[in-house]
Amino acid sequence: MLKLNAKIKVYETVRLIPTPKFYEFTYVKNVEINSSYKSLTDTATIVMPQKVYTDTKGFDQNLFANASGEQKTIHDFFKLENFIEIFLGYDGDYKPAFRGYITGVQSDTNATITCEDLMYAFKKIKAVKDDTVQDKNDTLNVVATNPTTNVEKFNPKTFFEKRIRELNLPLKINALDEDLGNLMINRGQTLAQVFEMLKDKGIYTYFKTENLVPVLTITNNPQQHTAAELAGFIDRNFIKSPLAGALAKKLINQGLSLLSSKLNKIAQSVSGGFLGKASFRFRYNIIEDKLVVVKESTKNTRTRVEKYFKNSNTPIYIELGDPNGQLVKTYVLHSDNENLPNDAAGFKQTATKVASELYQYAALRAMESKPSGFEGSFLTFGEPFVRPTDKIILENAKDKEKNGTFQVEKVERTYGENGYRQRIYIGRRVEAI
């Protein structure tokens, strides 16, 4: 029988930066961890005994008692904004299940410690420094009560790498490297608020668990669609644009290399036990099945994308989905540096090219909410360890639709008195077995 093991490290911090001084615990009553690429912040809740005594076994007692030998409470070690790491596993194997900050400590019979991942730091740090917001040549910006900075040709990779590396936080960055046009950022907005702005544009931000440090991931393709998948989706759900028509469809189907270059690739870990793929078998290591098969459908819905240009107040636009369906989302793009041609032939050619790019943009966003795959979850043991955006292979199902390879959307991890479990929520079908 496998033996459960847990390890918790709590680091003292200075301005949210972890210091070398830490306390280590190898016991815990219960742990709950919620992780999803669709939510900005992962959370953890730890339940521990309220008091730590000098006769506790298995610890360096110098950490838990002062010079007079008095007992210490959990509050002496779990303090607000201390950095925390949670490692879970079996038989001496410890995998990093959570890294972040302590956001609350409550005492009752037991102590309950609430935590948020490193996104907590980005909720407290401004996206732009105060001394870089104001443009001295812009008198209107100087007198504005809430001045903004206009970031031209906003690129998530260059912008966030420059700002975040200045903070010296324990993380790596894997960010979308693409020009998103102009982005207005208010002086008081935090990094997390900018991440929320990007989410409205179909760009997701989340932390990916890795062996050494978490990876801040900023991507327009969290479900890791391929260019061929998107082209097929467009072909099945095409609506004629008043500007593009059949020519745009032809450009889309021929333009897979262009589309592929715009898909942000998410690197899978190949070390530290994180393979990015795991296998599960029904009636073997699946404890409970609450999965419901769903099919791709754009019936009764439409997605619209509009792009405005410097010399035009009328956008080029496309729509994807059911022509009679409800308009569920409109994405608005701006180009302050591009002009549309004035001559008819040049305008038609440019409009067709832009429309084909907008179809690609729309398909990537539309597929996020209309995948073929699953809704719901299944319950399994703590191993094999999976993370959001990992792929899992399901086998040996009585319902053949449940066999295949699927992508993980969310993981609820529990550890403690009732054992070590993962409730895994999965979404789109990647491929059939």
DAJO-V940750 format. One record per residue. RES is the residue in one small letter. SS is DSSP state (A for helix, B for strand, O for the rest). PSI is psi as a letter, one per 40 degrees, with the letter a starting at -180 (none if undefined). OMEGA is omega as a letter, one per 20 degrees, with the letter a starting at -180 (none if undefined). Layout:
res->(RES & RES)
ss->(SS & SS)
psi->(PSI & PSI)
omega->(OMEGA & OMEGA)
This chain:
res->(m & l & k & l & n & a & k & i & k & v & y & e & t & v & r & l & i & p & t & p & k & f & y & e & f & t & y & v & k & n & v & e & i & n & s & s & y & k & s & l & t & d & t & a & t & i & v & m & p & q & k & v & y & t & d & t & k & g & f & d & q & n & l & f & a & n & a & s & g & e & q & k & t & i & h & d & f & f & k & l & e & n & f & i & e & i & f & l & g & y & d & g & d & y & k & p & a & f & r & g & y & i & t & g & v & q & s & d & t & n & a & t & i & t & c & e & d & l & m & y & a & f & k & k & i & k & a & v & k & d & d & t & v & q & d & k & n & d & t & l & n & v & v & a & t & n & p & t & t & n & v & e & k & f & n & p & k & t & f & f & e & k & r & i & r & e & l & n & l & p & l & k & i & n & a & l & d & e & d & l & g & n & l & m & i & n & r & g & q & t & l & a & q & v & f & e & m & l & k & d & k & g & i & y & t & y & f & k & t & e & n & l & v & p & v & l & t & i & t & n & n & p & q & q & h & t & a & a & e & l & a & g & f & i & d & r & n & f & i & k & s & p & l & a & g & a & l & a & k & k & l & i & n & q & g & l & s & l & l & s & s & k & l & n & k & i & a & q & s & v & s & g & g & f & l & g & k & a & s & f & r & f & r & y & n & i & i & e & d & k & l & v & v & v & k & e & s & t & k & n & t & r & t & r & v & e & k & y & f & k & n & s & n & t & p & i & y & i & e & l & g & d & p & n & g & q & l & v & k & t & y & v & l & h & s & d & n & e & n & l & p & n & d & a & a & g & f & k & q & t & a & t & k & v & a & s & e & l & y & q & y & a & a & l & r & a & m & e & s & k & p & s & g & f & e & g & s & f & l & t & f & g & e & p & f & v & r & p & t & d & k & i & i & l & e & n & a & k & d & k & e & k & n & g & t & f & q & v & e & k & v & e & r & t & y & g & e & n & g & y & r & q & r & i & y & i & g & r & r & v & e & a & i)
ss->(O & O & O & B & B & B & B & B & B & B & B & B & B & B & O & O & B & B & B & B & B & B & B & B & B & O & O & O & O & B & B & B & B & B & B & B & O & O & O & O & O & O & B & B & B & B & B & B & B & O & B & B & O & O & O & O & O & O & O & O & A & A & A & O & O & O & O & O & O & O & O & B & B & A & A & A & O & O & O & O & O & O & B & B & B & B & B & B & B & B & O & O & O & O & B & B & B & B & B & B & B & B & B & B & B & B & B & O & O & B & B & B & B & B & B & B & B & O & A & A & A & A & O & O & O & B & O & O & O & A & A & A & A & O & O & O & O & O & A & A & A & A & A & O & O & O & O & B & B & B & B & O & O & O & B & A & A & A & A & A & A & A & A & A & A & O & O & O & O & O & B & B & B & B & B & O & O & O & B & O & O & O & B & B & B & B & O & O & O & B & A & A & A & A & A & A & A & A & A & O & O & O & O & B & B & B & B & B & O & O & O & O & O & B & B & B & B & B & B & O & O & O & O & O & O & O & A & A & A & A & A & A & A & A & A & A & O & O & O & O & O & O & O & O & A & A & A & A & A & A & A & A & A & A & O & A & A & A & A & A & A & O & O & O & O & O & O & O & O & O & O & O & O & O & O & O & B & B & B & B & B & B & O & O & O & B & B & B & B & B & B & B & B & B & O & O & O & O & O & O & B & B & B & B & B & B & B & B & B & O & O & B & B & B & B & B & B & B & B & B & B & O & O & O & O & B & B & B & B & B & B & B & B & B & B & O & O & O & O & O & O & O & O & A & A & A & A & A & A & A & A & A & A & A & A & A & A & A & A & A & A & A & A & A & A & A & A & A & A & O & O & O & B & B & B & B & B & B & B & B & B & O & O & O & O & O & O & O & O & O & B & B & B & B & B & O & O & O & O & A & A & A & O & B & B & B & B & B & B & B & B & B & B & B & B & B & O & O & B & B & B & B & B & B & B & B & B & B & B & B & B & O & O)
psi->(h & i & h & i & i & i & h & h & h & h & h & i & i & h & f & e & h & h & i & e & h & i & h & h & h & f & i & i & d & i & h & h & h & h & h & i & e & e & i & d & h & i & i & i & h & h & h & i & i & d & i & h & i & e & e & h & i & e & i & h & d & d & d & e & i & a & d & e & e & i & i & i & i & d & e & e & d & g & i & h & e & i & h & i & h & h & h & i & a & i & f & e & h & h & h & h & d & i & h & a & i & h & e & i & h & i & h & b & d & i & h & h & h & i & i & i & a & e & d & d & d & e & e & e & h & i & d & i & i & d & e & e & d & h & h & d & e & g & d & d & d & d & e & i & d & g & i & i & h & h & h & i & f & h & h & d & d & d & d & d & d & d & d & d & d & e & e & f & i & g & i & i & h & g & i & h & g & i & h & e & a & i & h & h & h & i & d & e & h & i & d & d & d & d & d & d & d & d & d & d & e & e & h & i & h & i & h & h & h & i & d & d & i & i & h & h & h & h & i & e & f & d & e & f & i & i & d & d & d & d & d & d & d & d & d & d & f & h & h & h & i & e & d & d & a & d & d & d & d & d & d & d & d & e & f & d & d & d & d & d & e & e & h & h & h & h & h & i & i & e & i & f & e & g & e & e & i & i & i & i & h & i & f & c & e & h & d & h & h & f & h & h & h & i & i & h & h & e & h & e & i & i & h & i & h & i & h & i & i & d & f & h & e & h & i & h & i & i & i & h & a & h & d & e & i & h & h & d & h & h & h & h & i & i & h & e & e & i & i & i & i & d & i & d & d & d & d & d & d & d & d & d & d & d & d & d & d & d & d & d & d & d & d & d & d & d & d & d & e & f & i & h & b & i & i & a & i & i & h & a & i & e & i & i & h & i & i & i & e & i & i & i & h & h & i & f & i & d & h & d & e & e & h & a & h & i & i & h & d & i & h & h & h & i & h & b & d & e & a & h & i & h & h & h & h & i & b & i & h & d & i & i & none)
omega->(a & a & r & r & r & r & r & r & r & a & r & a & r & a & r & r & a & r & r & a & r & r & a & r & r & r & r & r & a & r & r & a & r & a & r & r & a & r & a & a & r & a & r & r & a & r & a & r & a & a & r & a & a & r & r & a & r & a & r & a & r & r & a & r & r & a & a & r & a & r & r & r & a & a & r & a & r & a & a & r & r & r & a & r & r & r & a & r & r & r & r & r & a & r & r & a & a & r & r & a & r & a & r & r & r & a & r & r & r & r & r & a & r & a & r & a & a & r & r & r & a & r & a & a & a & a & r & r & a & a & r & a & a & r & a & r & a & a & r & r & a & a & a & r & r & a & a & r & r & r & a & a & a & r & a & a & a & a & a & r & r & a & a & a & r & a & r & r & a & a & r & a & r & a & r & r & a & r & a & a & a & r & r & a & r & a & a & a & r & r & r & r & r & r & r & r & a & r & r & r & r & a & a & r & r & r & r & a & r & a & a & r & r & a & r & a & r & a & r & a & a & r & r & r & r & r & a & r & a & r & r & r & r & a & a & a & a & r & a & r & r & a & a & a & a & a & r & r & r & r & a & a & r & a & a & a & r & a & a & a & a & r & r & a & r & a & r & r & r & a & r & r & r & a & a & r & r & a & r & r & r & a & r & r & r & a & a & a & r & a & r & a & r & a & r & r & r & a & r & r & r & r & a & r & r & r & r & a & a & a & a & r & r & a & r & a & r & r & a & r & a & a & r & a & r & r & a & a & r & r & a & r & r & r & a & a & a & r & r & r & r & a & a & a & r & r & a & a & r & a & r & r & r & a & r & r & r & r & r & r & a & a & a & a & a & a & r & a & a & a & r & a & a & q & r & a & r & a & r & a & a & r & i & a & r & a & r & a & r & r & r & r & r & a & r & r & r & r & a & r & a & r & r & r & a & r & a & r & a & r & r & a & r & a & r & a & a & r & a & a & r & r & a & r & a & a & a & r & r & r & r & r & none)
